[in-house]
Amino acid sequence: MSVPELIVMLTHNDVTVKNAKEIFLEAREAPCKYWGFKDVGLPPDEMKDLVACMKEAGKTTFMEIVAKSEEDCLKAVRLGIESGFDAILGTVFYDSVLELIRANHMTFFPFIGERYTESIRGTIEELTAEAEELSRKDGVAGINVAAYRYDGDIEKLLESVSDVVKKNGKLLSIVGSINSYERLDAVKRFNPKIFTIGGAFFEKKFGDTFSEQIGVVEKYIKGE
């Protein structure tokens, strides 16, 4: 059985860190092929440079978008396209965003729930229905769930959303606040295609250095 793939996010407190390139260069030999950062925190030229640097190192690149309005989401996606990202995590779903991403042959994992910096909103039934609807759309690779930004029953939410997403032949992504071994255990149980860790690495939740922490998480997820 496949194991979840870690995306190392060079972000802290929902913003890309200023020294993202320096951190990447120091940790690029760590055992992780997926790397990313958010659409906020760096000037466009530095974003393009960092993506190019990641691709030179053989990494697959992910842009996480925290914008909410249709106009802002489209603007962020255009920046992601210009920067050369391989995949988009997030945006509130809009058909116009999906069409732009499809036209540029990028992988797309939209958020479910009206997403705020600190939480997602909706009942489990509402969020599951949204996941069901979005996972049926051509061009949506999978569903992005900010599970640990939800103030309800997280396990029930993940179980319900995971079932409908996988039933429709799509992928699951779990993002945001994965900062403990207990939460890594939940990632292992629900077995998403991808999951992100950013802030926890900056807070040294899994060790001292970025490279060390990436290795620790990768081994834990694989049960080594």
C-alpha positions in Angstrom: 0.0 0.0 0.0 1.2 3.5 -0.8 2.1 5.8 2.0 1.3 9.6 2.3 3.8 11.9 0.6 5.1 14.8 2.7 5.1 18.3 1.2 7.7 20.5 3.0 6.2 24.0 3.2 8.5 26.9 3.6 5.8 28.8 5.5 5.1 29.9 9.0 1.9 31.5 10.4 0.4 31.2 6.9 3.2 33.3 5.2 6.2 32.2 3.2 9.3 32.9 5.2 11.8 35.5 4.0 14.7 33.1 4.0 12.9 30.3 2.2 15.6 29.9 -0.5 18.4 29.7 2.1 16.4 27.0 4.1 15.7 25.0 0.9 19.3 25.0 -0.2 20.4 23.8 3.2 17.8 21.0 3.3 17.5 20.0 -0.4 19.2 16.7 0.1 16.7 15.6 2.7 14.5 12.6 1.7 11.5 14.6 0.3 10.6 15.2 -3.3 7.6 17.6 -2.7 8.2 21.2 -1.7 6.1 24.3 -1.6 5.2 27.6 -0.2 2.3 30.1 -0.1 1.3 32.9 -2.5 2.1 35.5 0.2 5.4 36.5 1.8 7.9 36.8 -1.1 8.1 39.2 -4.1 7.2 37.6 -7.4 10.8 37.6 -8.7 12.0 35.7 -5.6 9.1 33.2 -5.9 10.1 32.5 -9.5 13.7 32.1 -8.5 12.9 29.7 -5.6 10.6 27.5 -7.8 13.4 27.3 -10.4 15.9 26.4 -7.7 13.6 23.6 -6.5 13.0 22.2 -10.0 16.8 22.3 -10.6 17.1 20.0 -7.6 14.5 17.6 -9.0 11.6 18.6 -6.8 7.9 18.8 -7.5 6.6 22.2 -6.5 3.3 23.2 -4.8 1.8 26.7 -4.4 -0.7 27.0 -1.5 -3.2 29.8 -2.1 -4.9 31.5 0.8 -6.9 34.0 -1.2 -10.7 33.9 -1.0 -12.4 36.2 -3.6 -12.6 35.0 -7.2 -10.5 37.9 -8.4 -7.7 37.3 -5.8 -7.7 33.5 -6.4 -7.3 34.1 -10.2 -4.5 36.6 -9.6 -2.7 34.1 -7.3 -3.1 31.3 -9.8 -1.7 33.5 -12.6 1.3 34.2 -10.3 1.7 30.4 -9.8 1.7 29.8 -13.5 4.2 32.5 -14.2 6.4 31.2 -11.3 6.4 27.7 -12.8 4.7 25.7 -10.0 3.6 22.1 -10.8 0.5 22.1 -8.6 -2.0 24.3 -6.8 -3.2 23.6 -3.2 -6.2 25.6 -2.2 -8.2 28.5 -3.4 -11.8 28.7 -2.6 -13.3 26.8 -5.6 -14.4 28.8 -8.6 -15.1 27.4 -12.1 -12.9 30.1 -13.6 -10.0 29.1 -11.4 -10.4 25.4 -12.4 -10.5 26.4 -16.1 -7.3 28.5 -15.8 -5.5 25.7 -14.0 -6.7 23.1 -16.5 -5.6 25.2 -19.4 -2.1 25.3 -17.9 -1.9 21.6 -17.2 -1.4 22.0 -13.4 -2.5 19.6 -10.7 -5.3 21.1 -8.5 -6.4 20.4 -5.0 -9.1 23.0 -4.0 -10.1 23.6 -0.4 -13.5 22.7 1.0 -15.2 24.9 3.5 -15.2 28.7 3.6 -11.6 29.0 4.6 -10.3 31.5 7.1 -6.7 31.9 8.3 -7.5 30.1 11.6 -10.4 27.8 10.6 -12.7 26.2 8.1 -16.5 26.5 8.4 -19.4 24.1 7.8 -21.0 21.0 9.2 -19.5 17.6 8.4 -22.4 16.9 6.2 -21.9 20.2 4.3 -18.2 19.7 3.9 -18.7 16.1 2.7 -21.3 17.2 0.2 -18.9 19.9 -1.1 -16.1 17.3 -1.3 -18.4 15.0 -3.2 -19.4 17.7 -5.7 -15.8 19.0 -6.3 -14.3 15.5 -6.6 -16.6 14.8 -9.5 -15.2 17.7 -11.6 -12.8 17.0 -14.4 -9.5 18.7 -13.7 -9.7 18.4 -9.9 -7.0 16.0 -8.8 -8.1 15.8 -5.2 -9.6 17.6 -2.2 -7.6 19.8 0.2 -8.7 19.5 3.8 -7.4 21.9 6.5 -8.5 19.3 9.0 -6.7 20.8 12.1 -8.2 24.2 11.4 -11.7 22.7 12.0 -13.4 23.1 15.4 -15.6 20.1 15.1 -15.0 16.3 15.1 -11.8 16.2 13.1 -11.6 12.4 12.9 -15.3 12.1 11.7 -14.6 14.9 9.1 -11.6 13.1 7.7 -13.3 9.8 7.6 -16.4 11.2 5.8 -14.5 13.3 3.3 -11.9 10.6 2.6 -14.6 8.1 1.8 -16.3 10.2 -0.8 -13.1 11.5 -2.4 -11.6 8.1 -2.8 -15.0 6.6 -3.9 -14.8 9.1 -6.8 -11.3 8.1 -7.7 -9.7 11.3 -6.5 -6.9 12.1 -4.0 -7.0 13.4 -0.5 -4.7 16.2 0.8 -4.4 17.1 4.5 -2.9 20.5 5.3 -2.3 22.8 8.2 -1.1 22.4 11.8 0.2 18.9 11.6 2.6 19.4 14.5 2.7 16.2 16.6 3.1 12.5 16.4 -0.5 12.0 17.3 -1.5 14.0 14.2 1.0 12.0 12.1 -0.7 8.9 13.3 -4.0 10.3 12.0 -2.3 11.0 8.6 -1.2 7.4 8.5 -4.7 6.1 9.3 -6.5 8.2 6.6 -3.6 7.7 4.1 -4.0 10.8 2.0 -1.9 11.2 -1.2 -0.2 14.2 0.3 0.1 16.2 3.5 1.9 19.4 4.4 4.2 20.4 7.3 5.5 23.9 7.5 5.2 25.7 10.8 6.0 22.6 12.9 9.4 22.4 11.3 10.1 26.1 12.1 9.0 25.4 15.7 11.3 22.3 15.8 8.5 19.9 16.8 10.3 16.9 15.2 14.0 17.7 15.8 16.6 20.5 15.6 17.3 21.1 11.9 15.0 21.1 8.8 16.8 18.2 7.3 16.7 16.1 10.5 13.0 16.8 10.9 12.1 15.9 7.4 14.0 12.6 7.8 12.2 11.9 11.1 8.8 12.5 9.6 9.5 10.5 6.5 10.6 7.5 8.6 7.7 7.7 11.0 5.2 7.8 8.2 6.8 4.8 6.5 6.9 2.9 9.9 10.6 2.6 9.9 
